[in-house]
């Protein structure tokens, strides 16, 4: 039934103008491609509290998603039924196991968190929720996920929001609870990665003798998720204790923050090859995500805060000089 639904959507897709397919490819990109600039903008230029909840939600959601993928090992729709032929561009971003949808999980986690933080702004919250539903539908429309993939992915993302909210609220109500959260997080990620690394996977081959899904690559993706989650927790702890990053004083400062910060995050994100030369896989994947998120949450805010404070002190010193 699920594959018949995808075949029905495929008929519509093939008959539709190219602009319709391009629209859904763009919407699908909100799941992963566009979430980095959006979070960079909100964290560096907007409300840090909104972005913090969203980043924590993504951290939890990707762990849930990766764990379910590795437990169930469900193949992609076109592997199960060769009549399903997704667009080439969609295929490029649809690797590994199918269940649950990573794009749907990610979109629900960060867009849902931003919608929750802005729930009193009805128009904005509704718009963000509609975007989540469009991302989920786009994965079906493009033929890269079944309905159950996106439903469970959506659920993983949405459940991560109250979990992140509870953890952050619990930390505020006690002393040194951030260290407790860091210790528990390291333990959870260690168990998670041990399971992902040492469990058995199906080894099925196509007619050319190639693995349908390479379990080692899937394990590396999970190591990346583990690195991201530890980076989220540690970066949050360090920023909260030592930086206390504030909203920009002006639009120009916000623009500078975004350009430099997003550029740095994008550069680090593409330094996987460099980190893999320093650390053999899977640690190279772990470190790449870890350093990238640490840079966004802690290192860049610390550098920019120090620069901004330096300019403020210099301006105050000039203002205090006696006038002739």
Helices and strands as residue ranges (DSSP letters): H 2-15, H 18-29, H 35-45, H 48-72, H 77-80, H 88-92, H 102-117, H 122-141, H 147-172, H 177-198, H 215-242, H 251-269, H 272-278, H 283-294, I 295-299, H 300-320
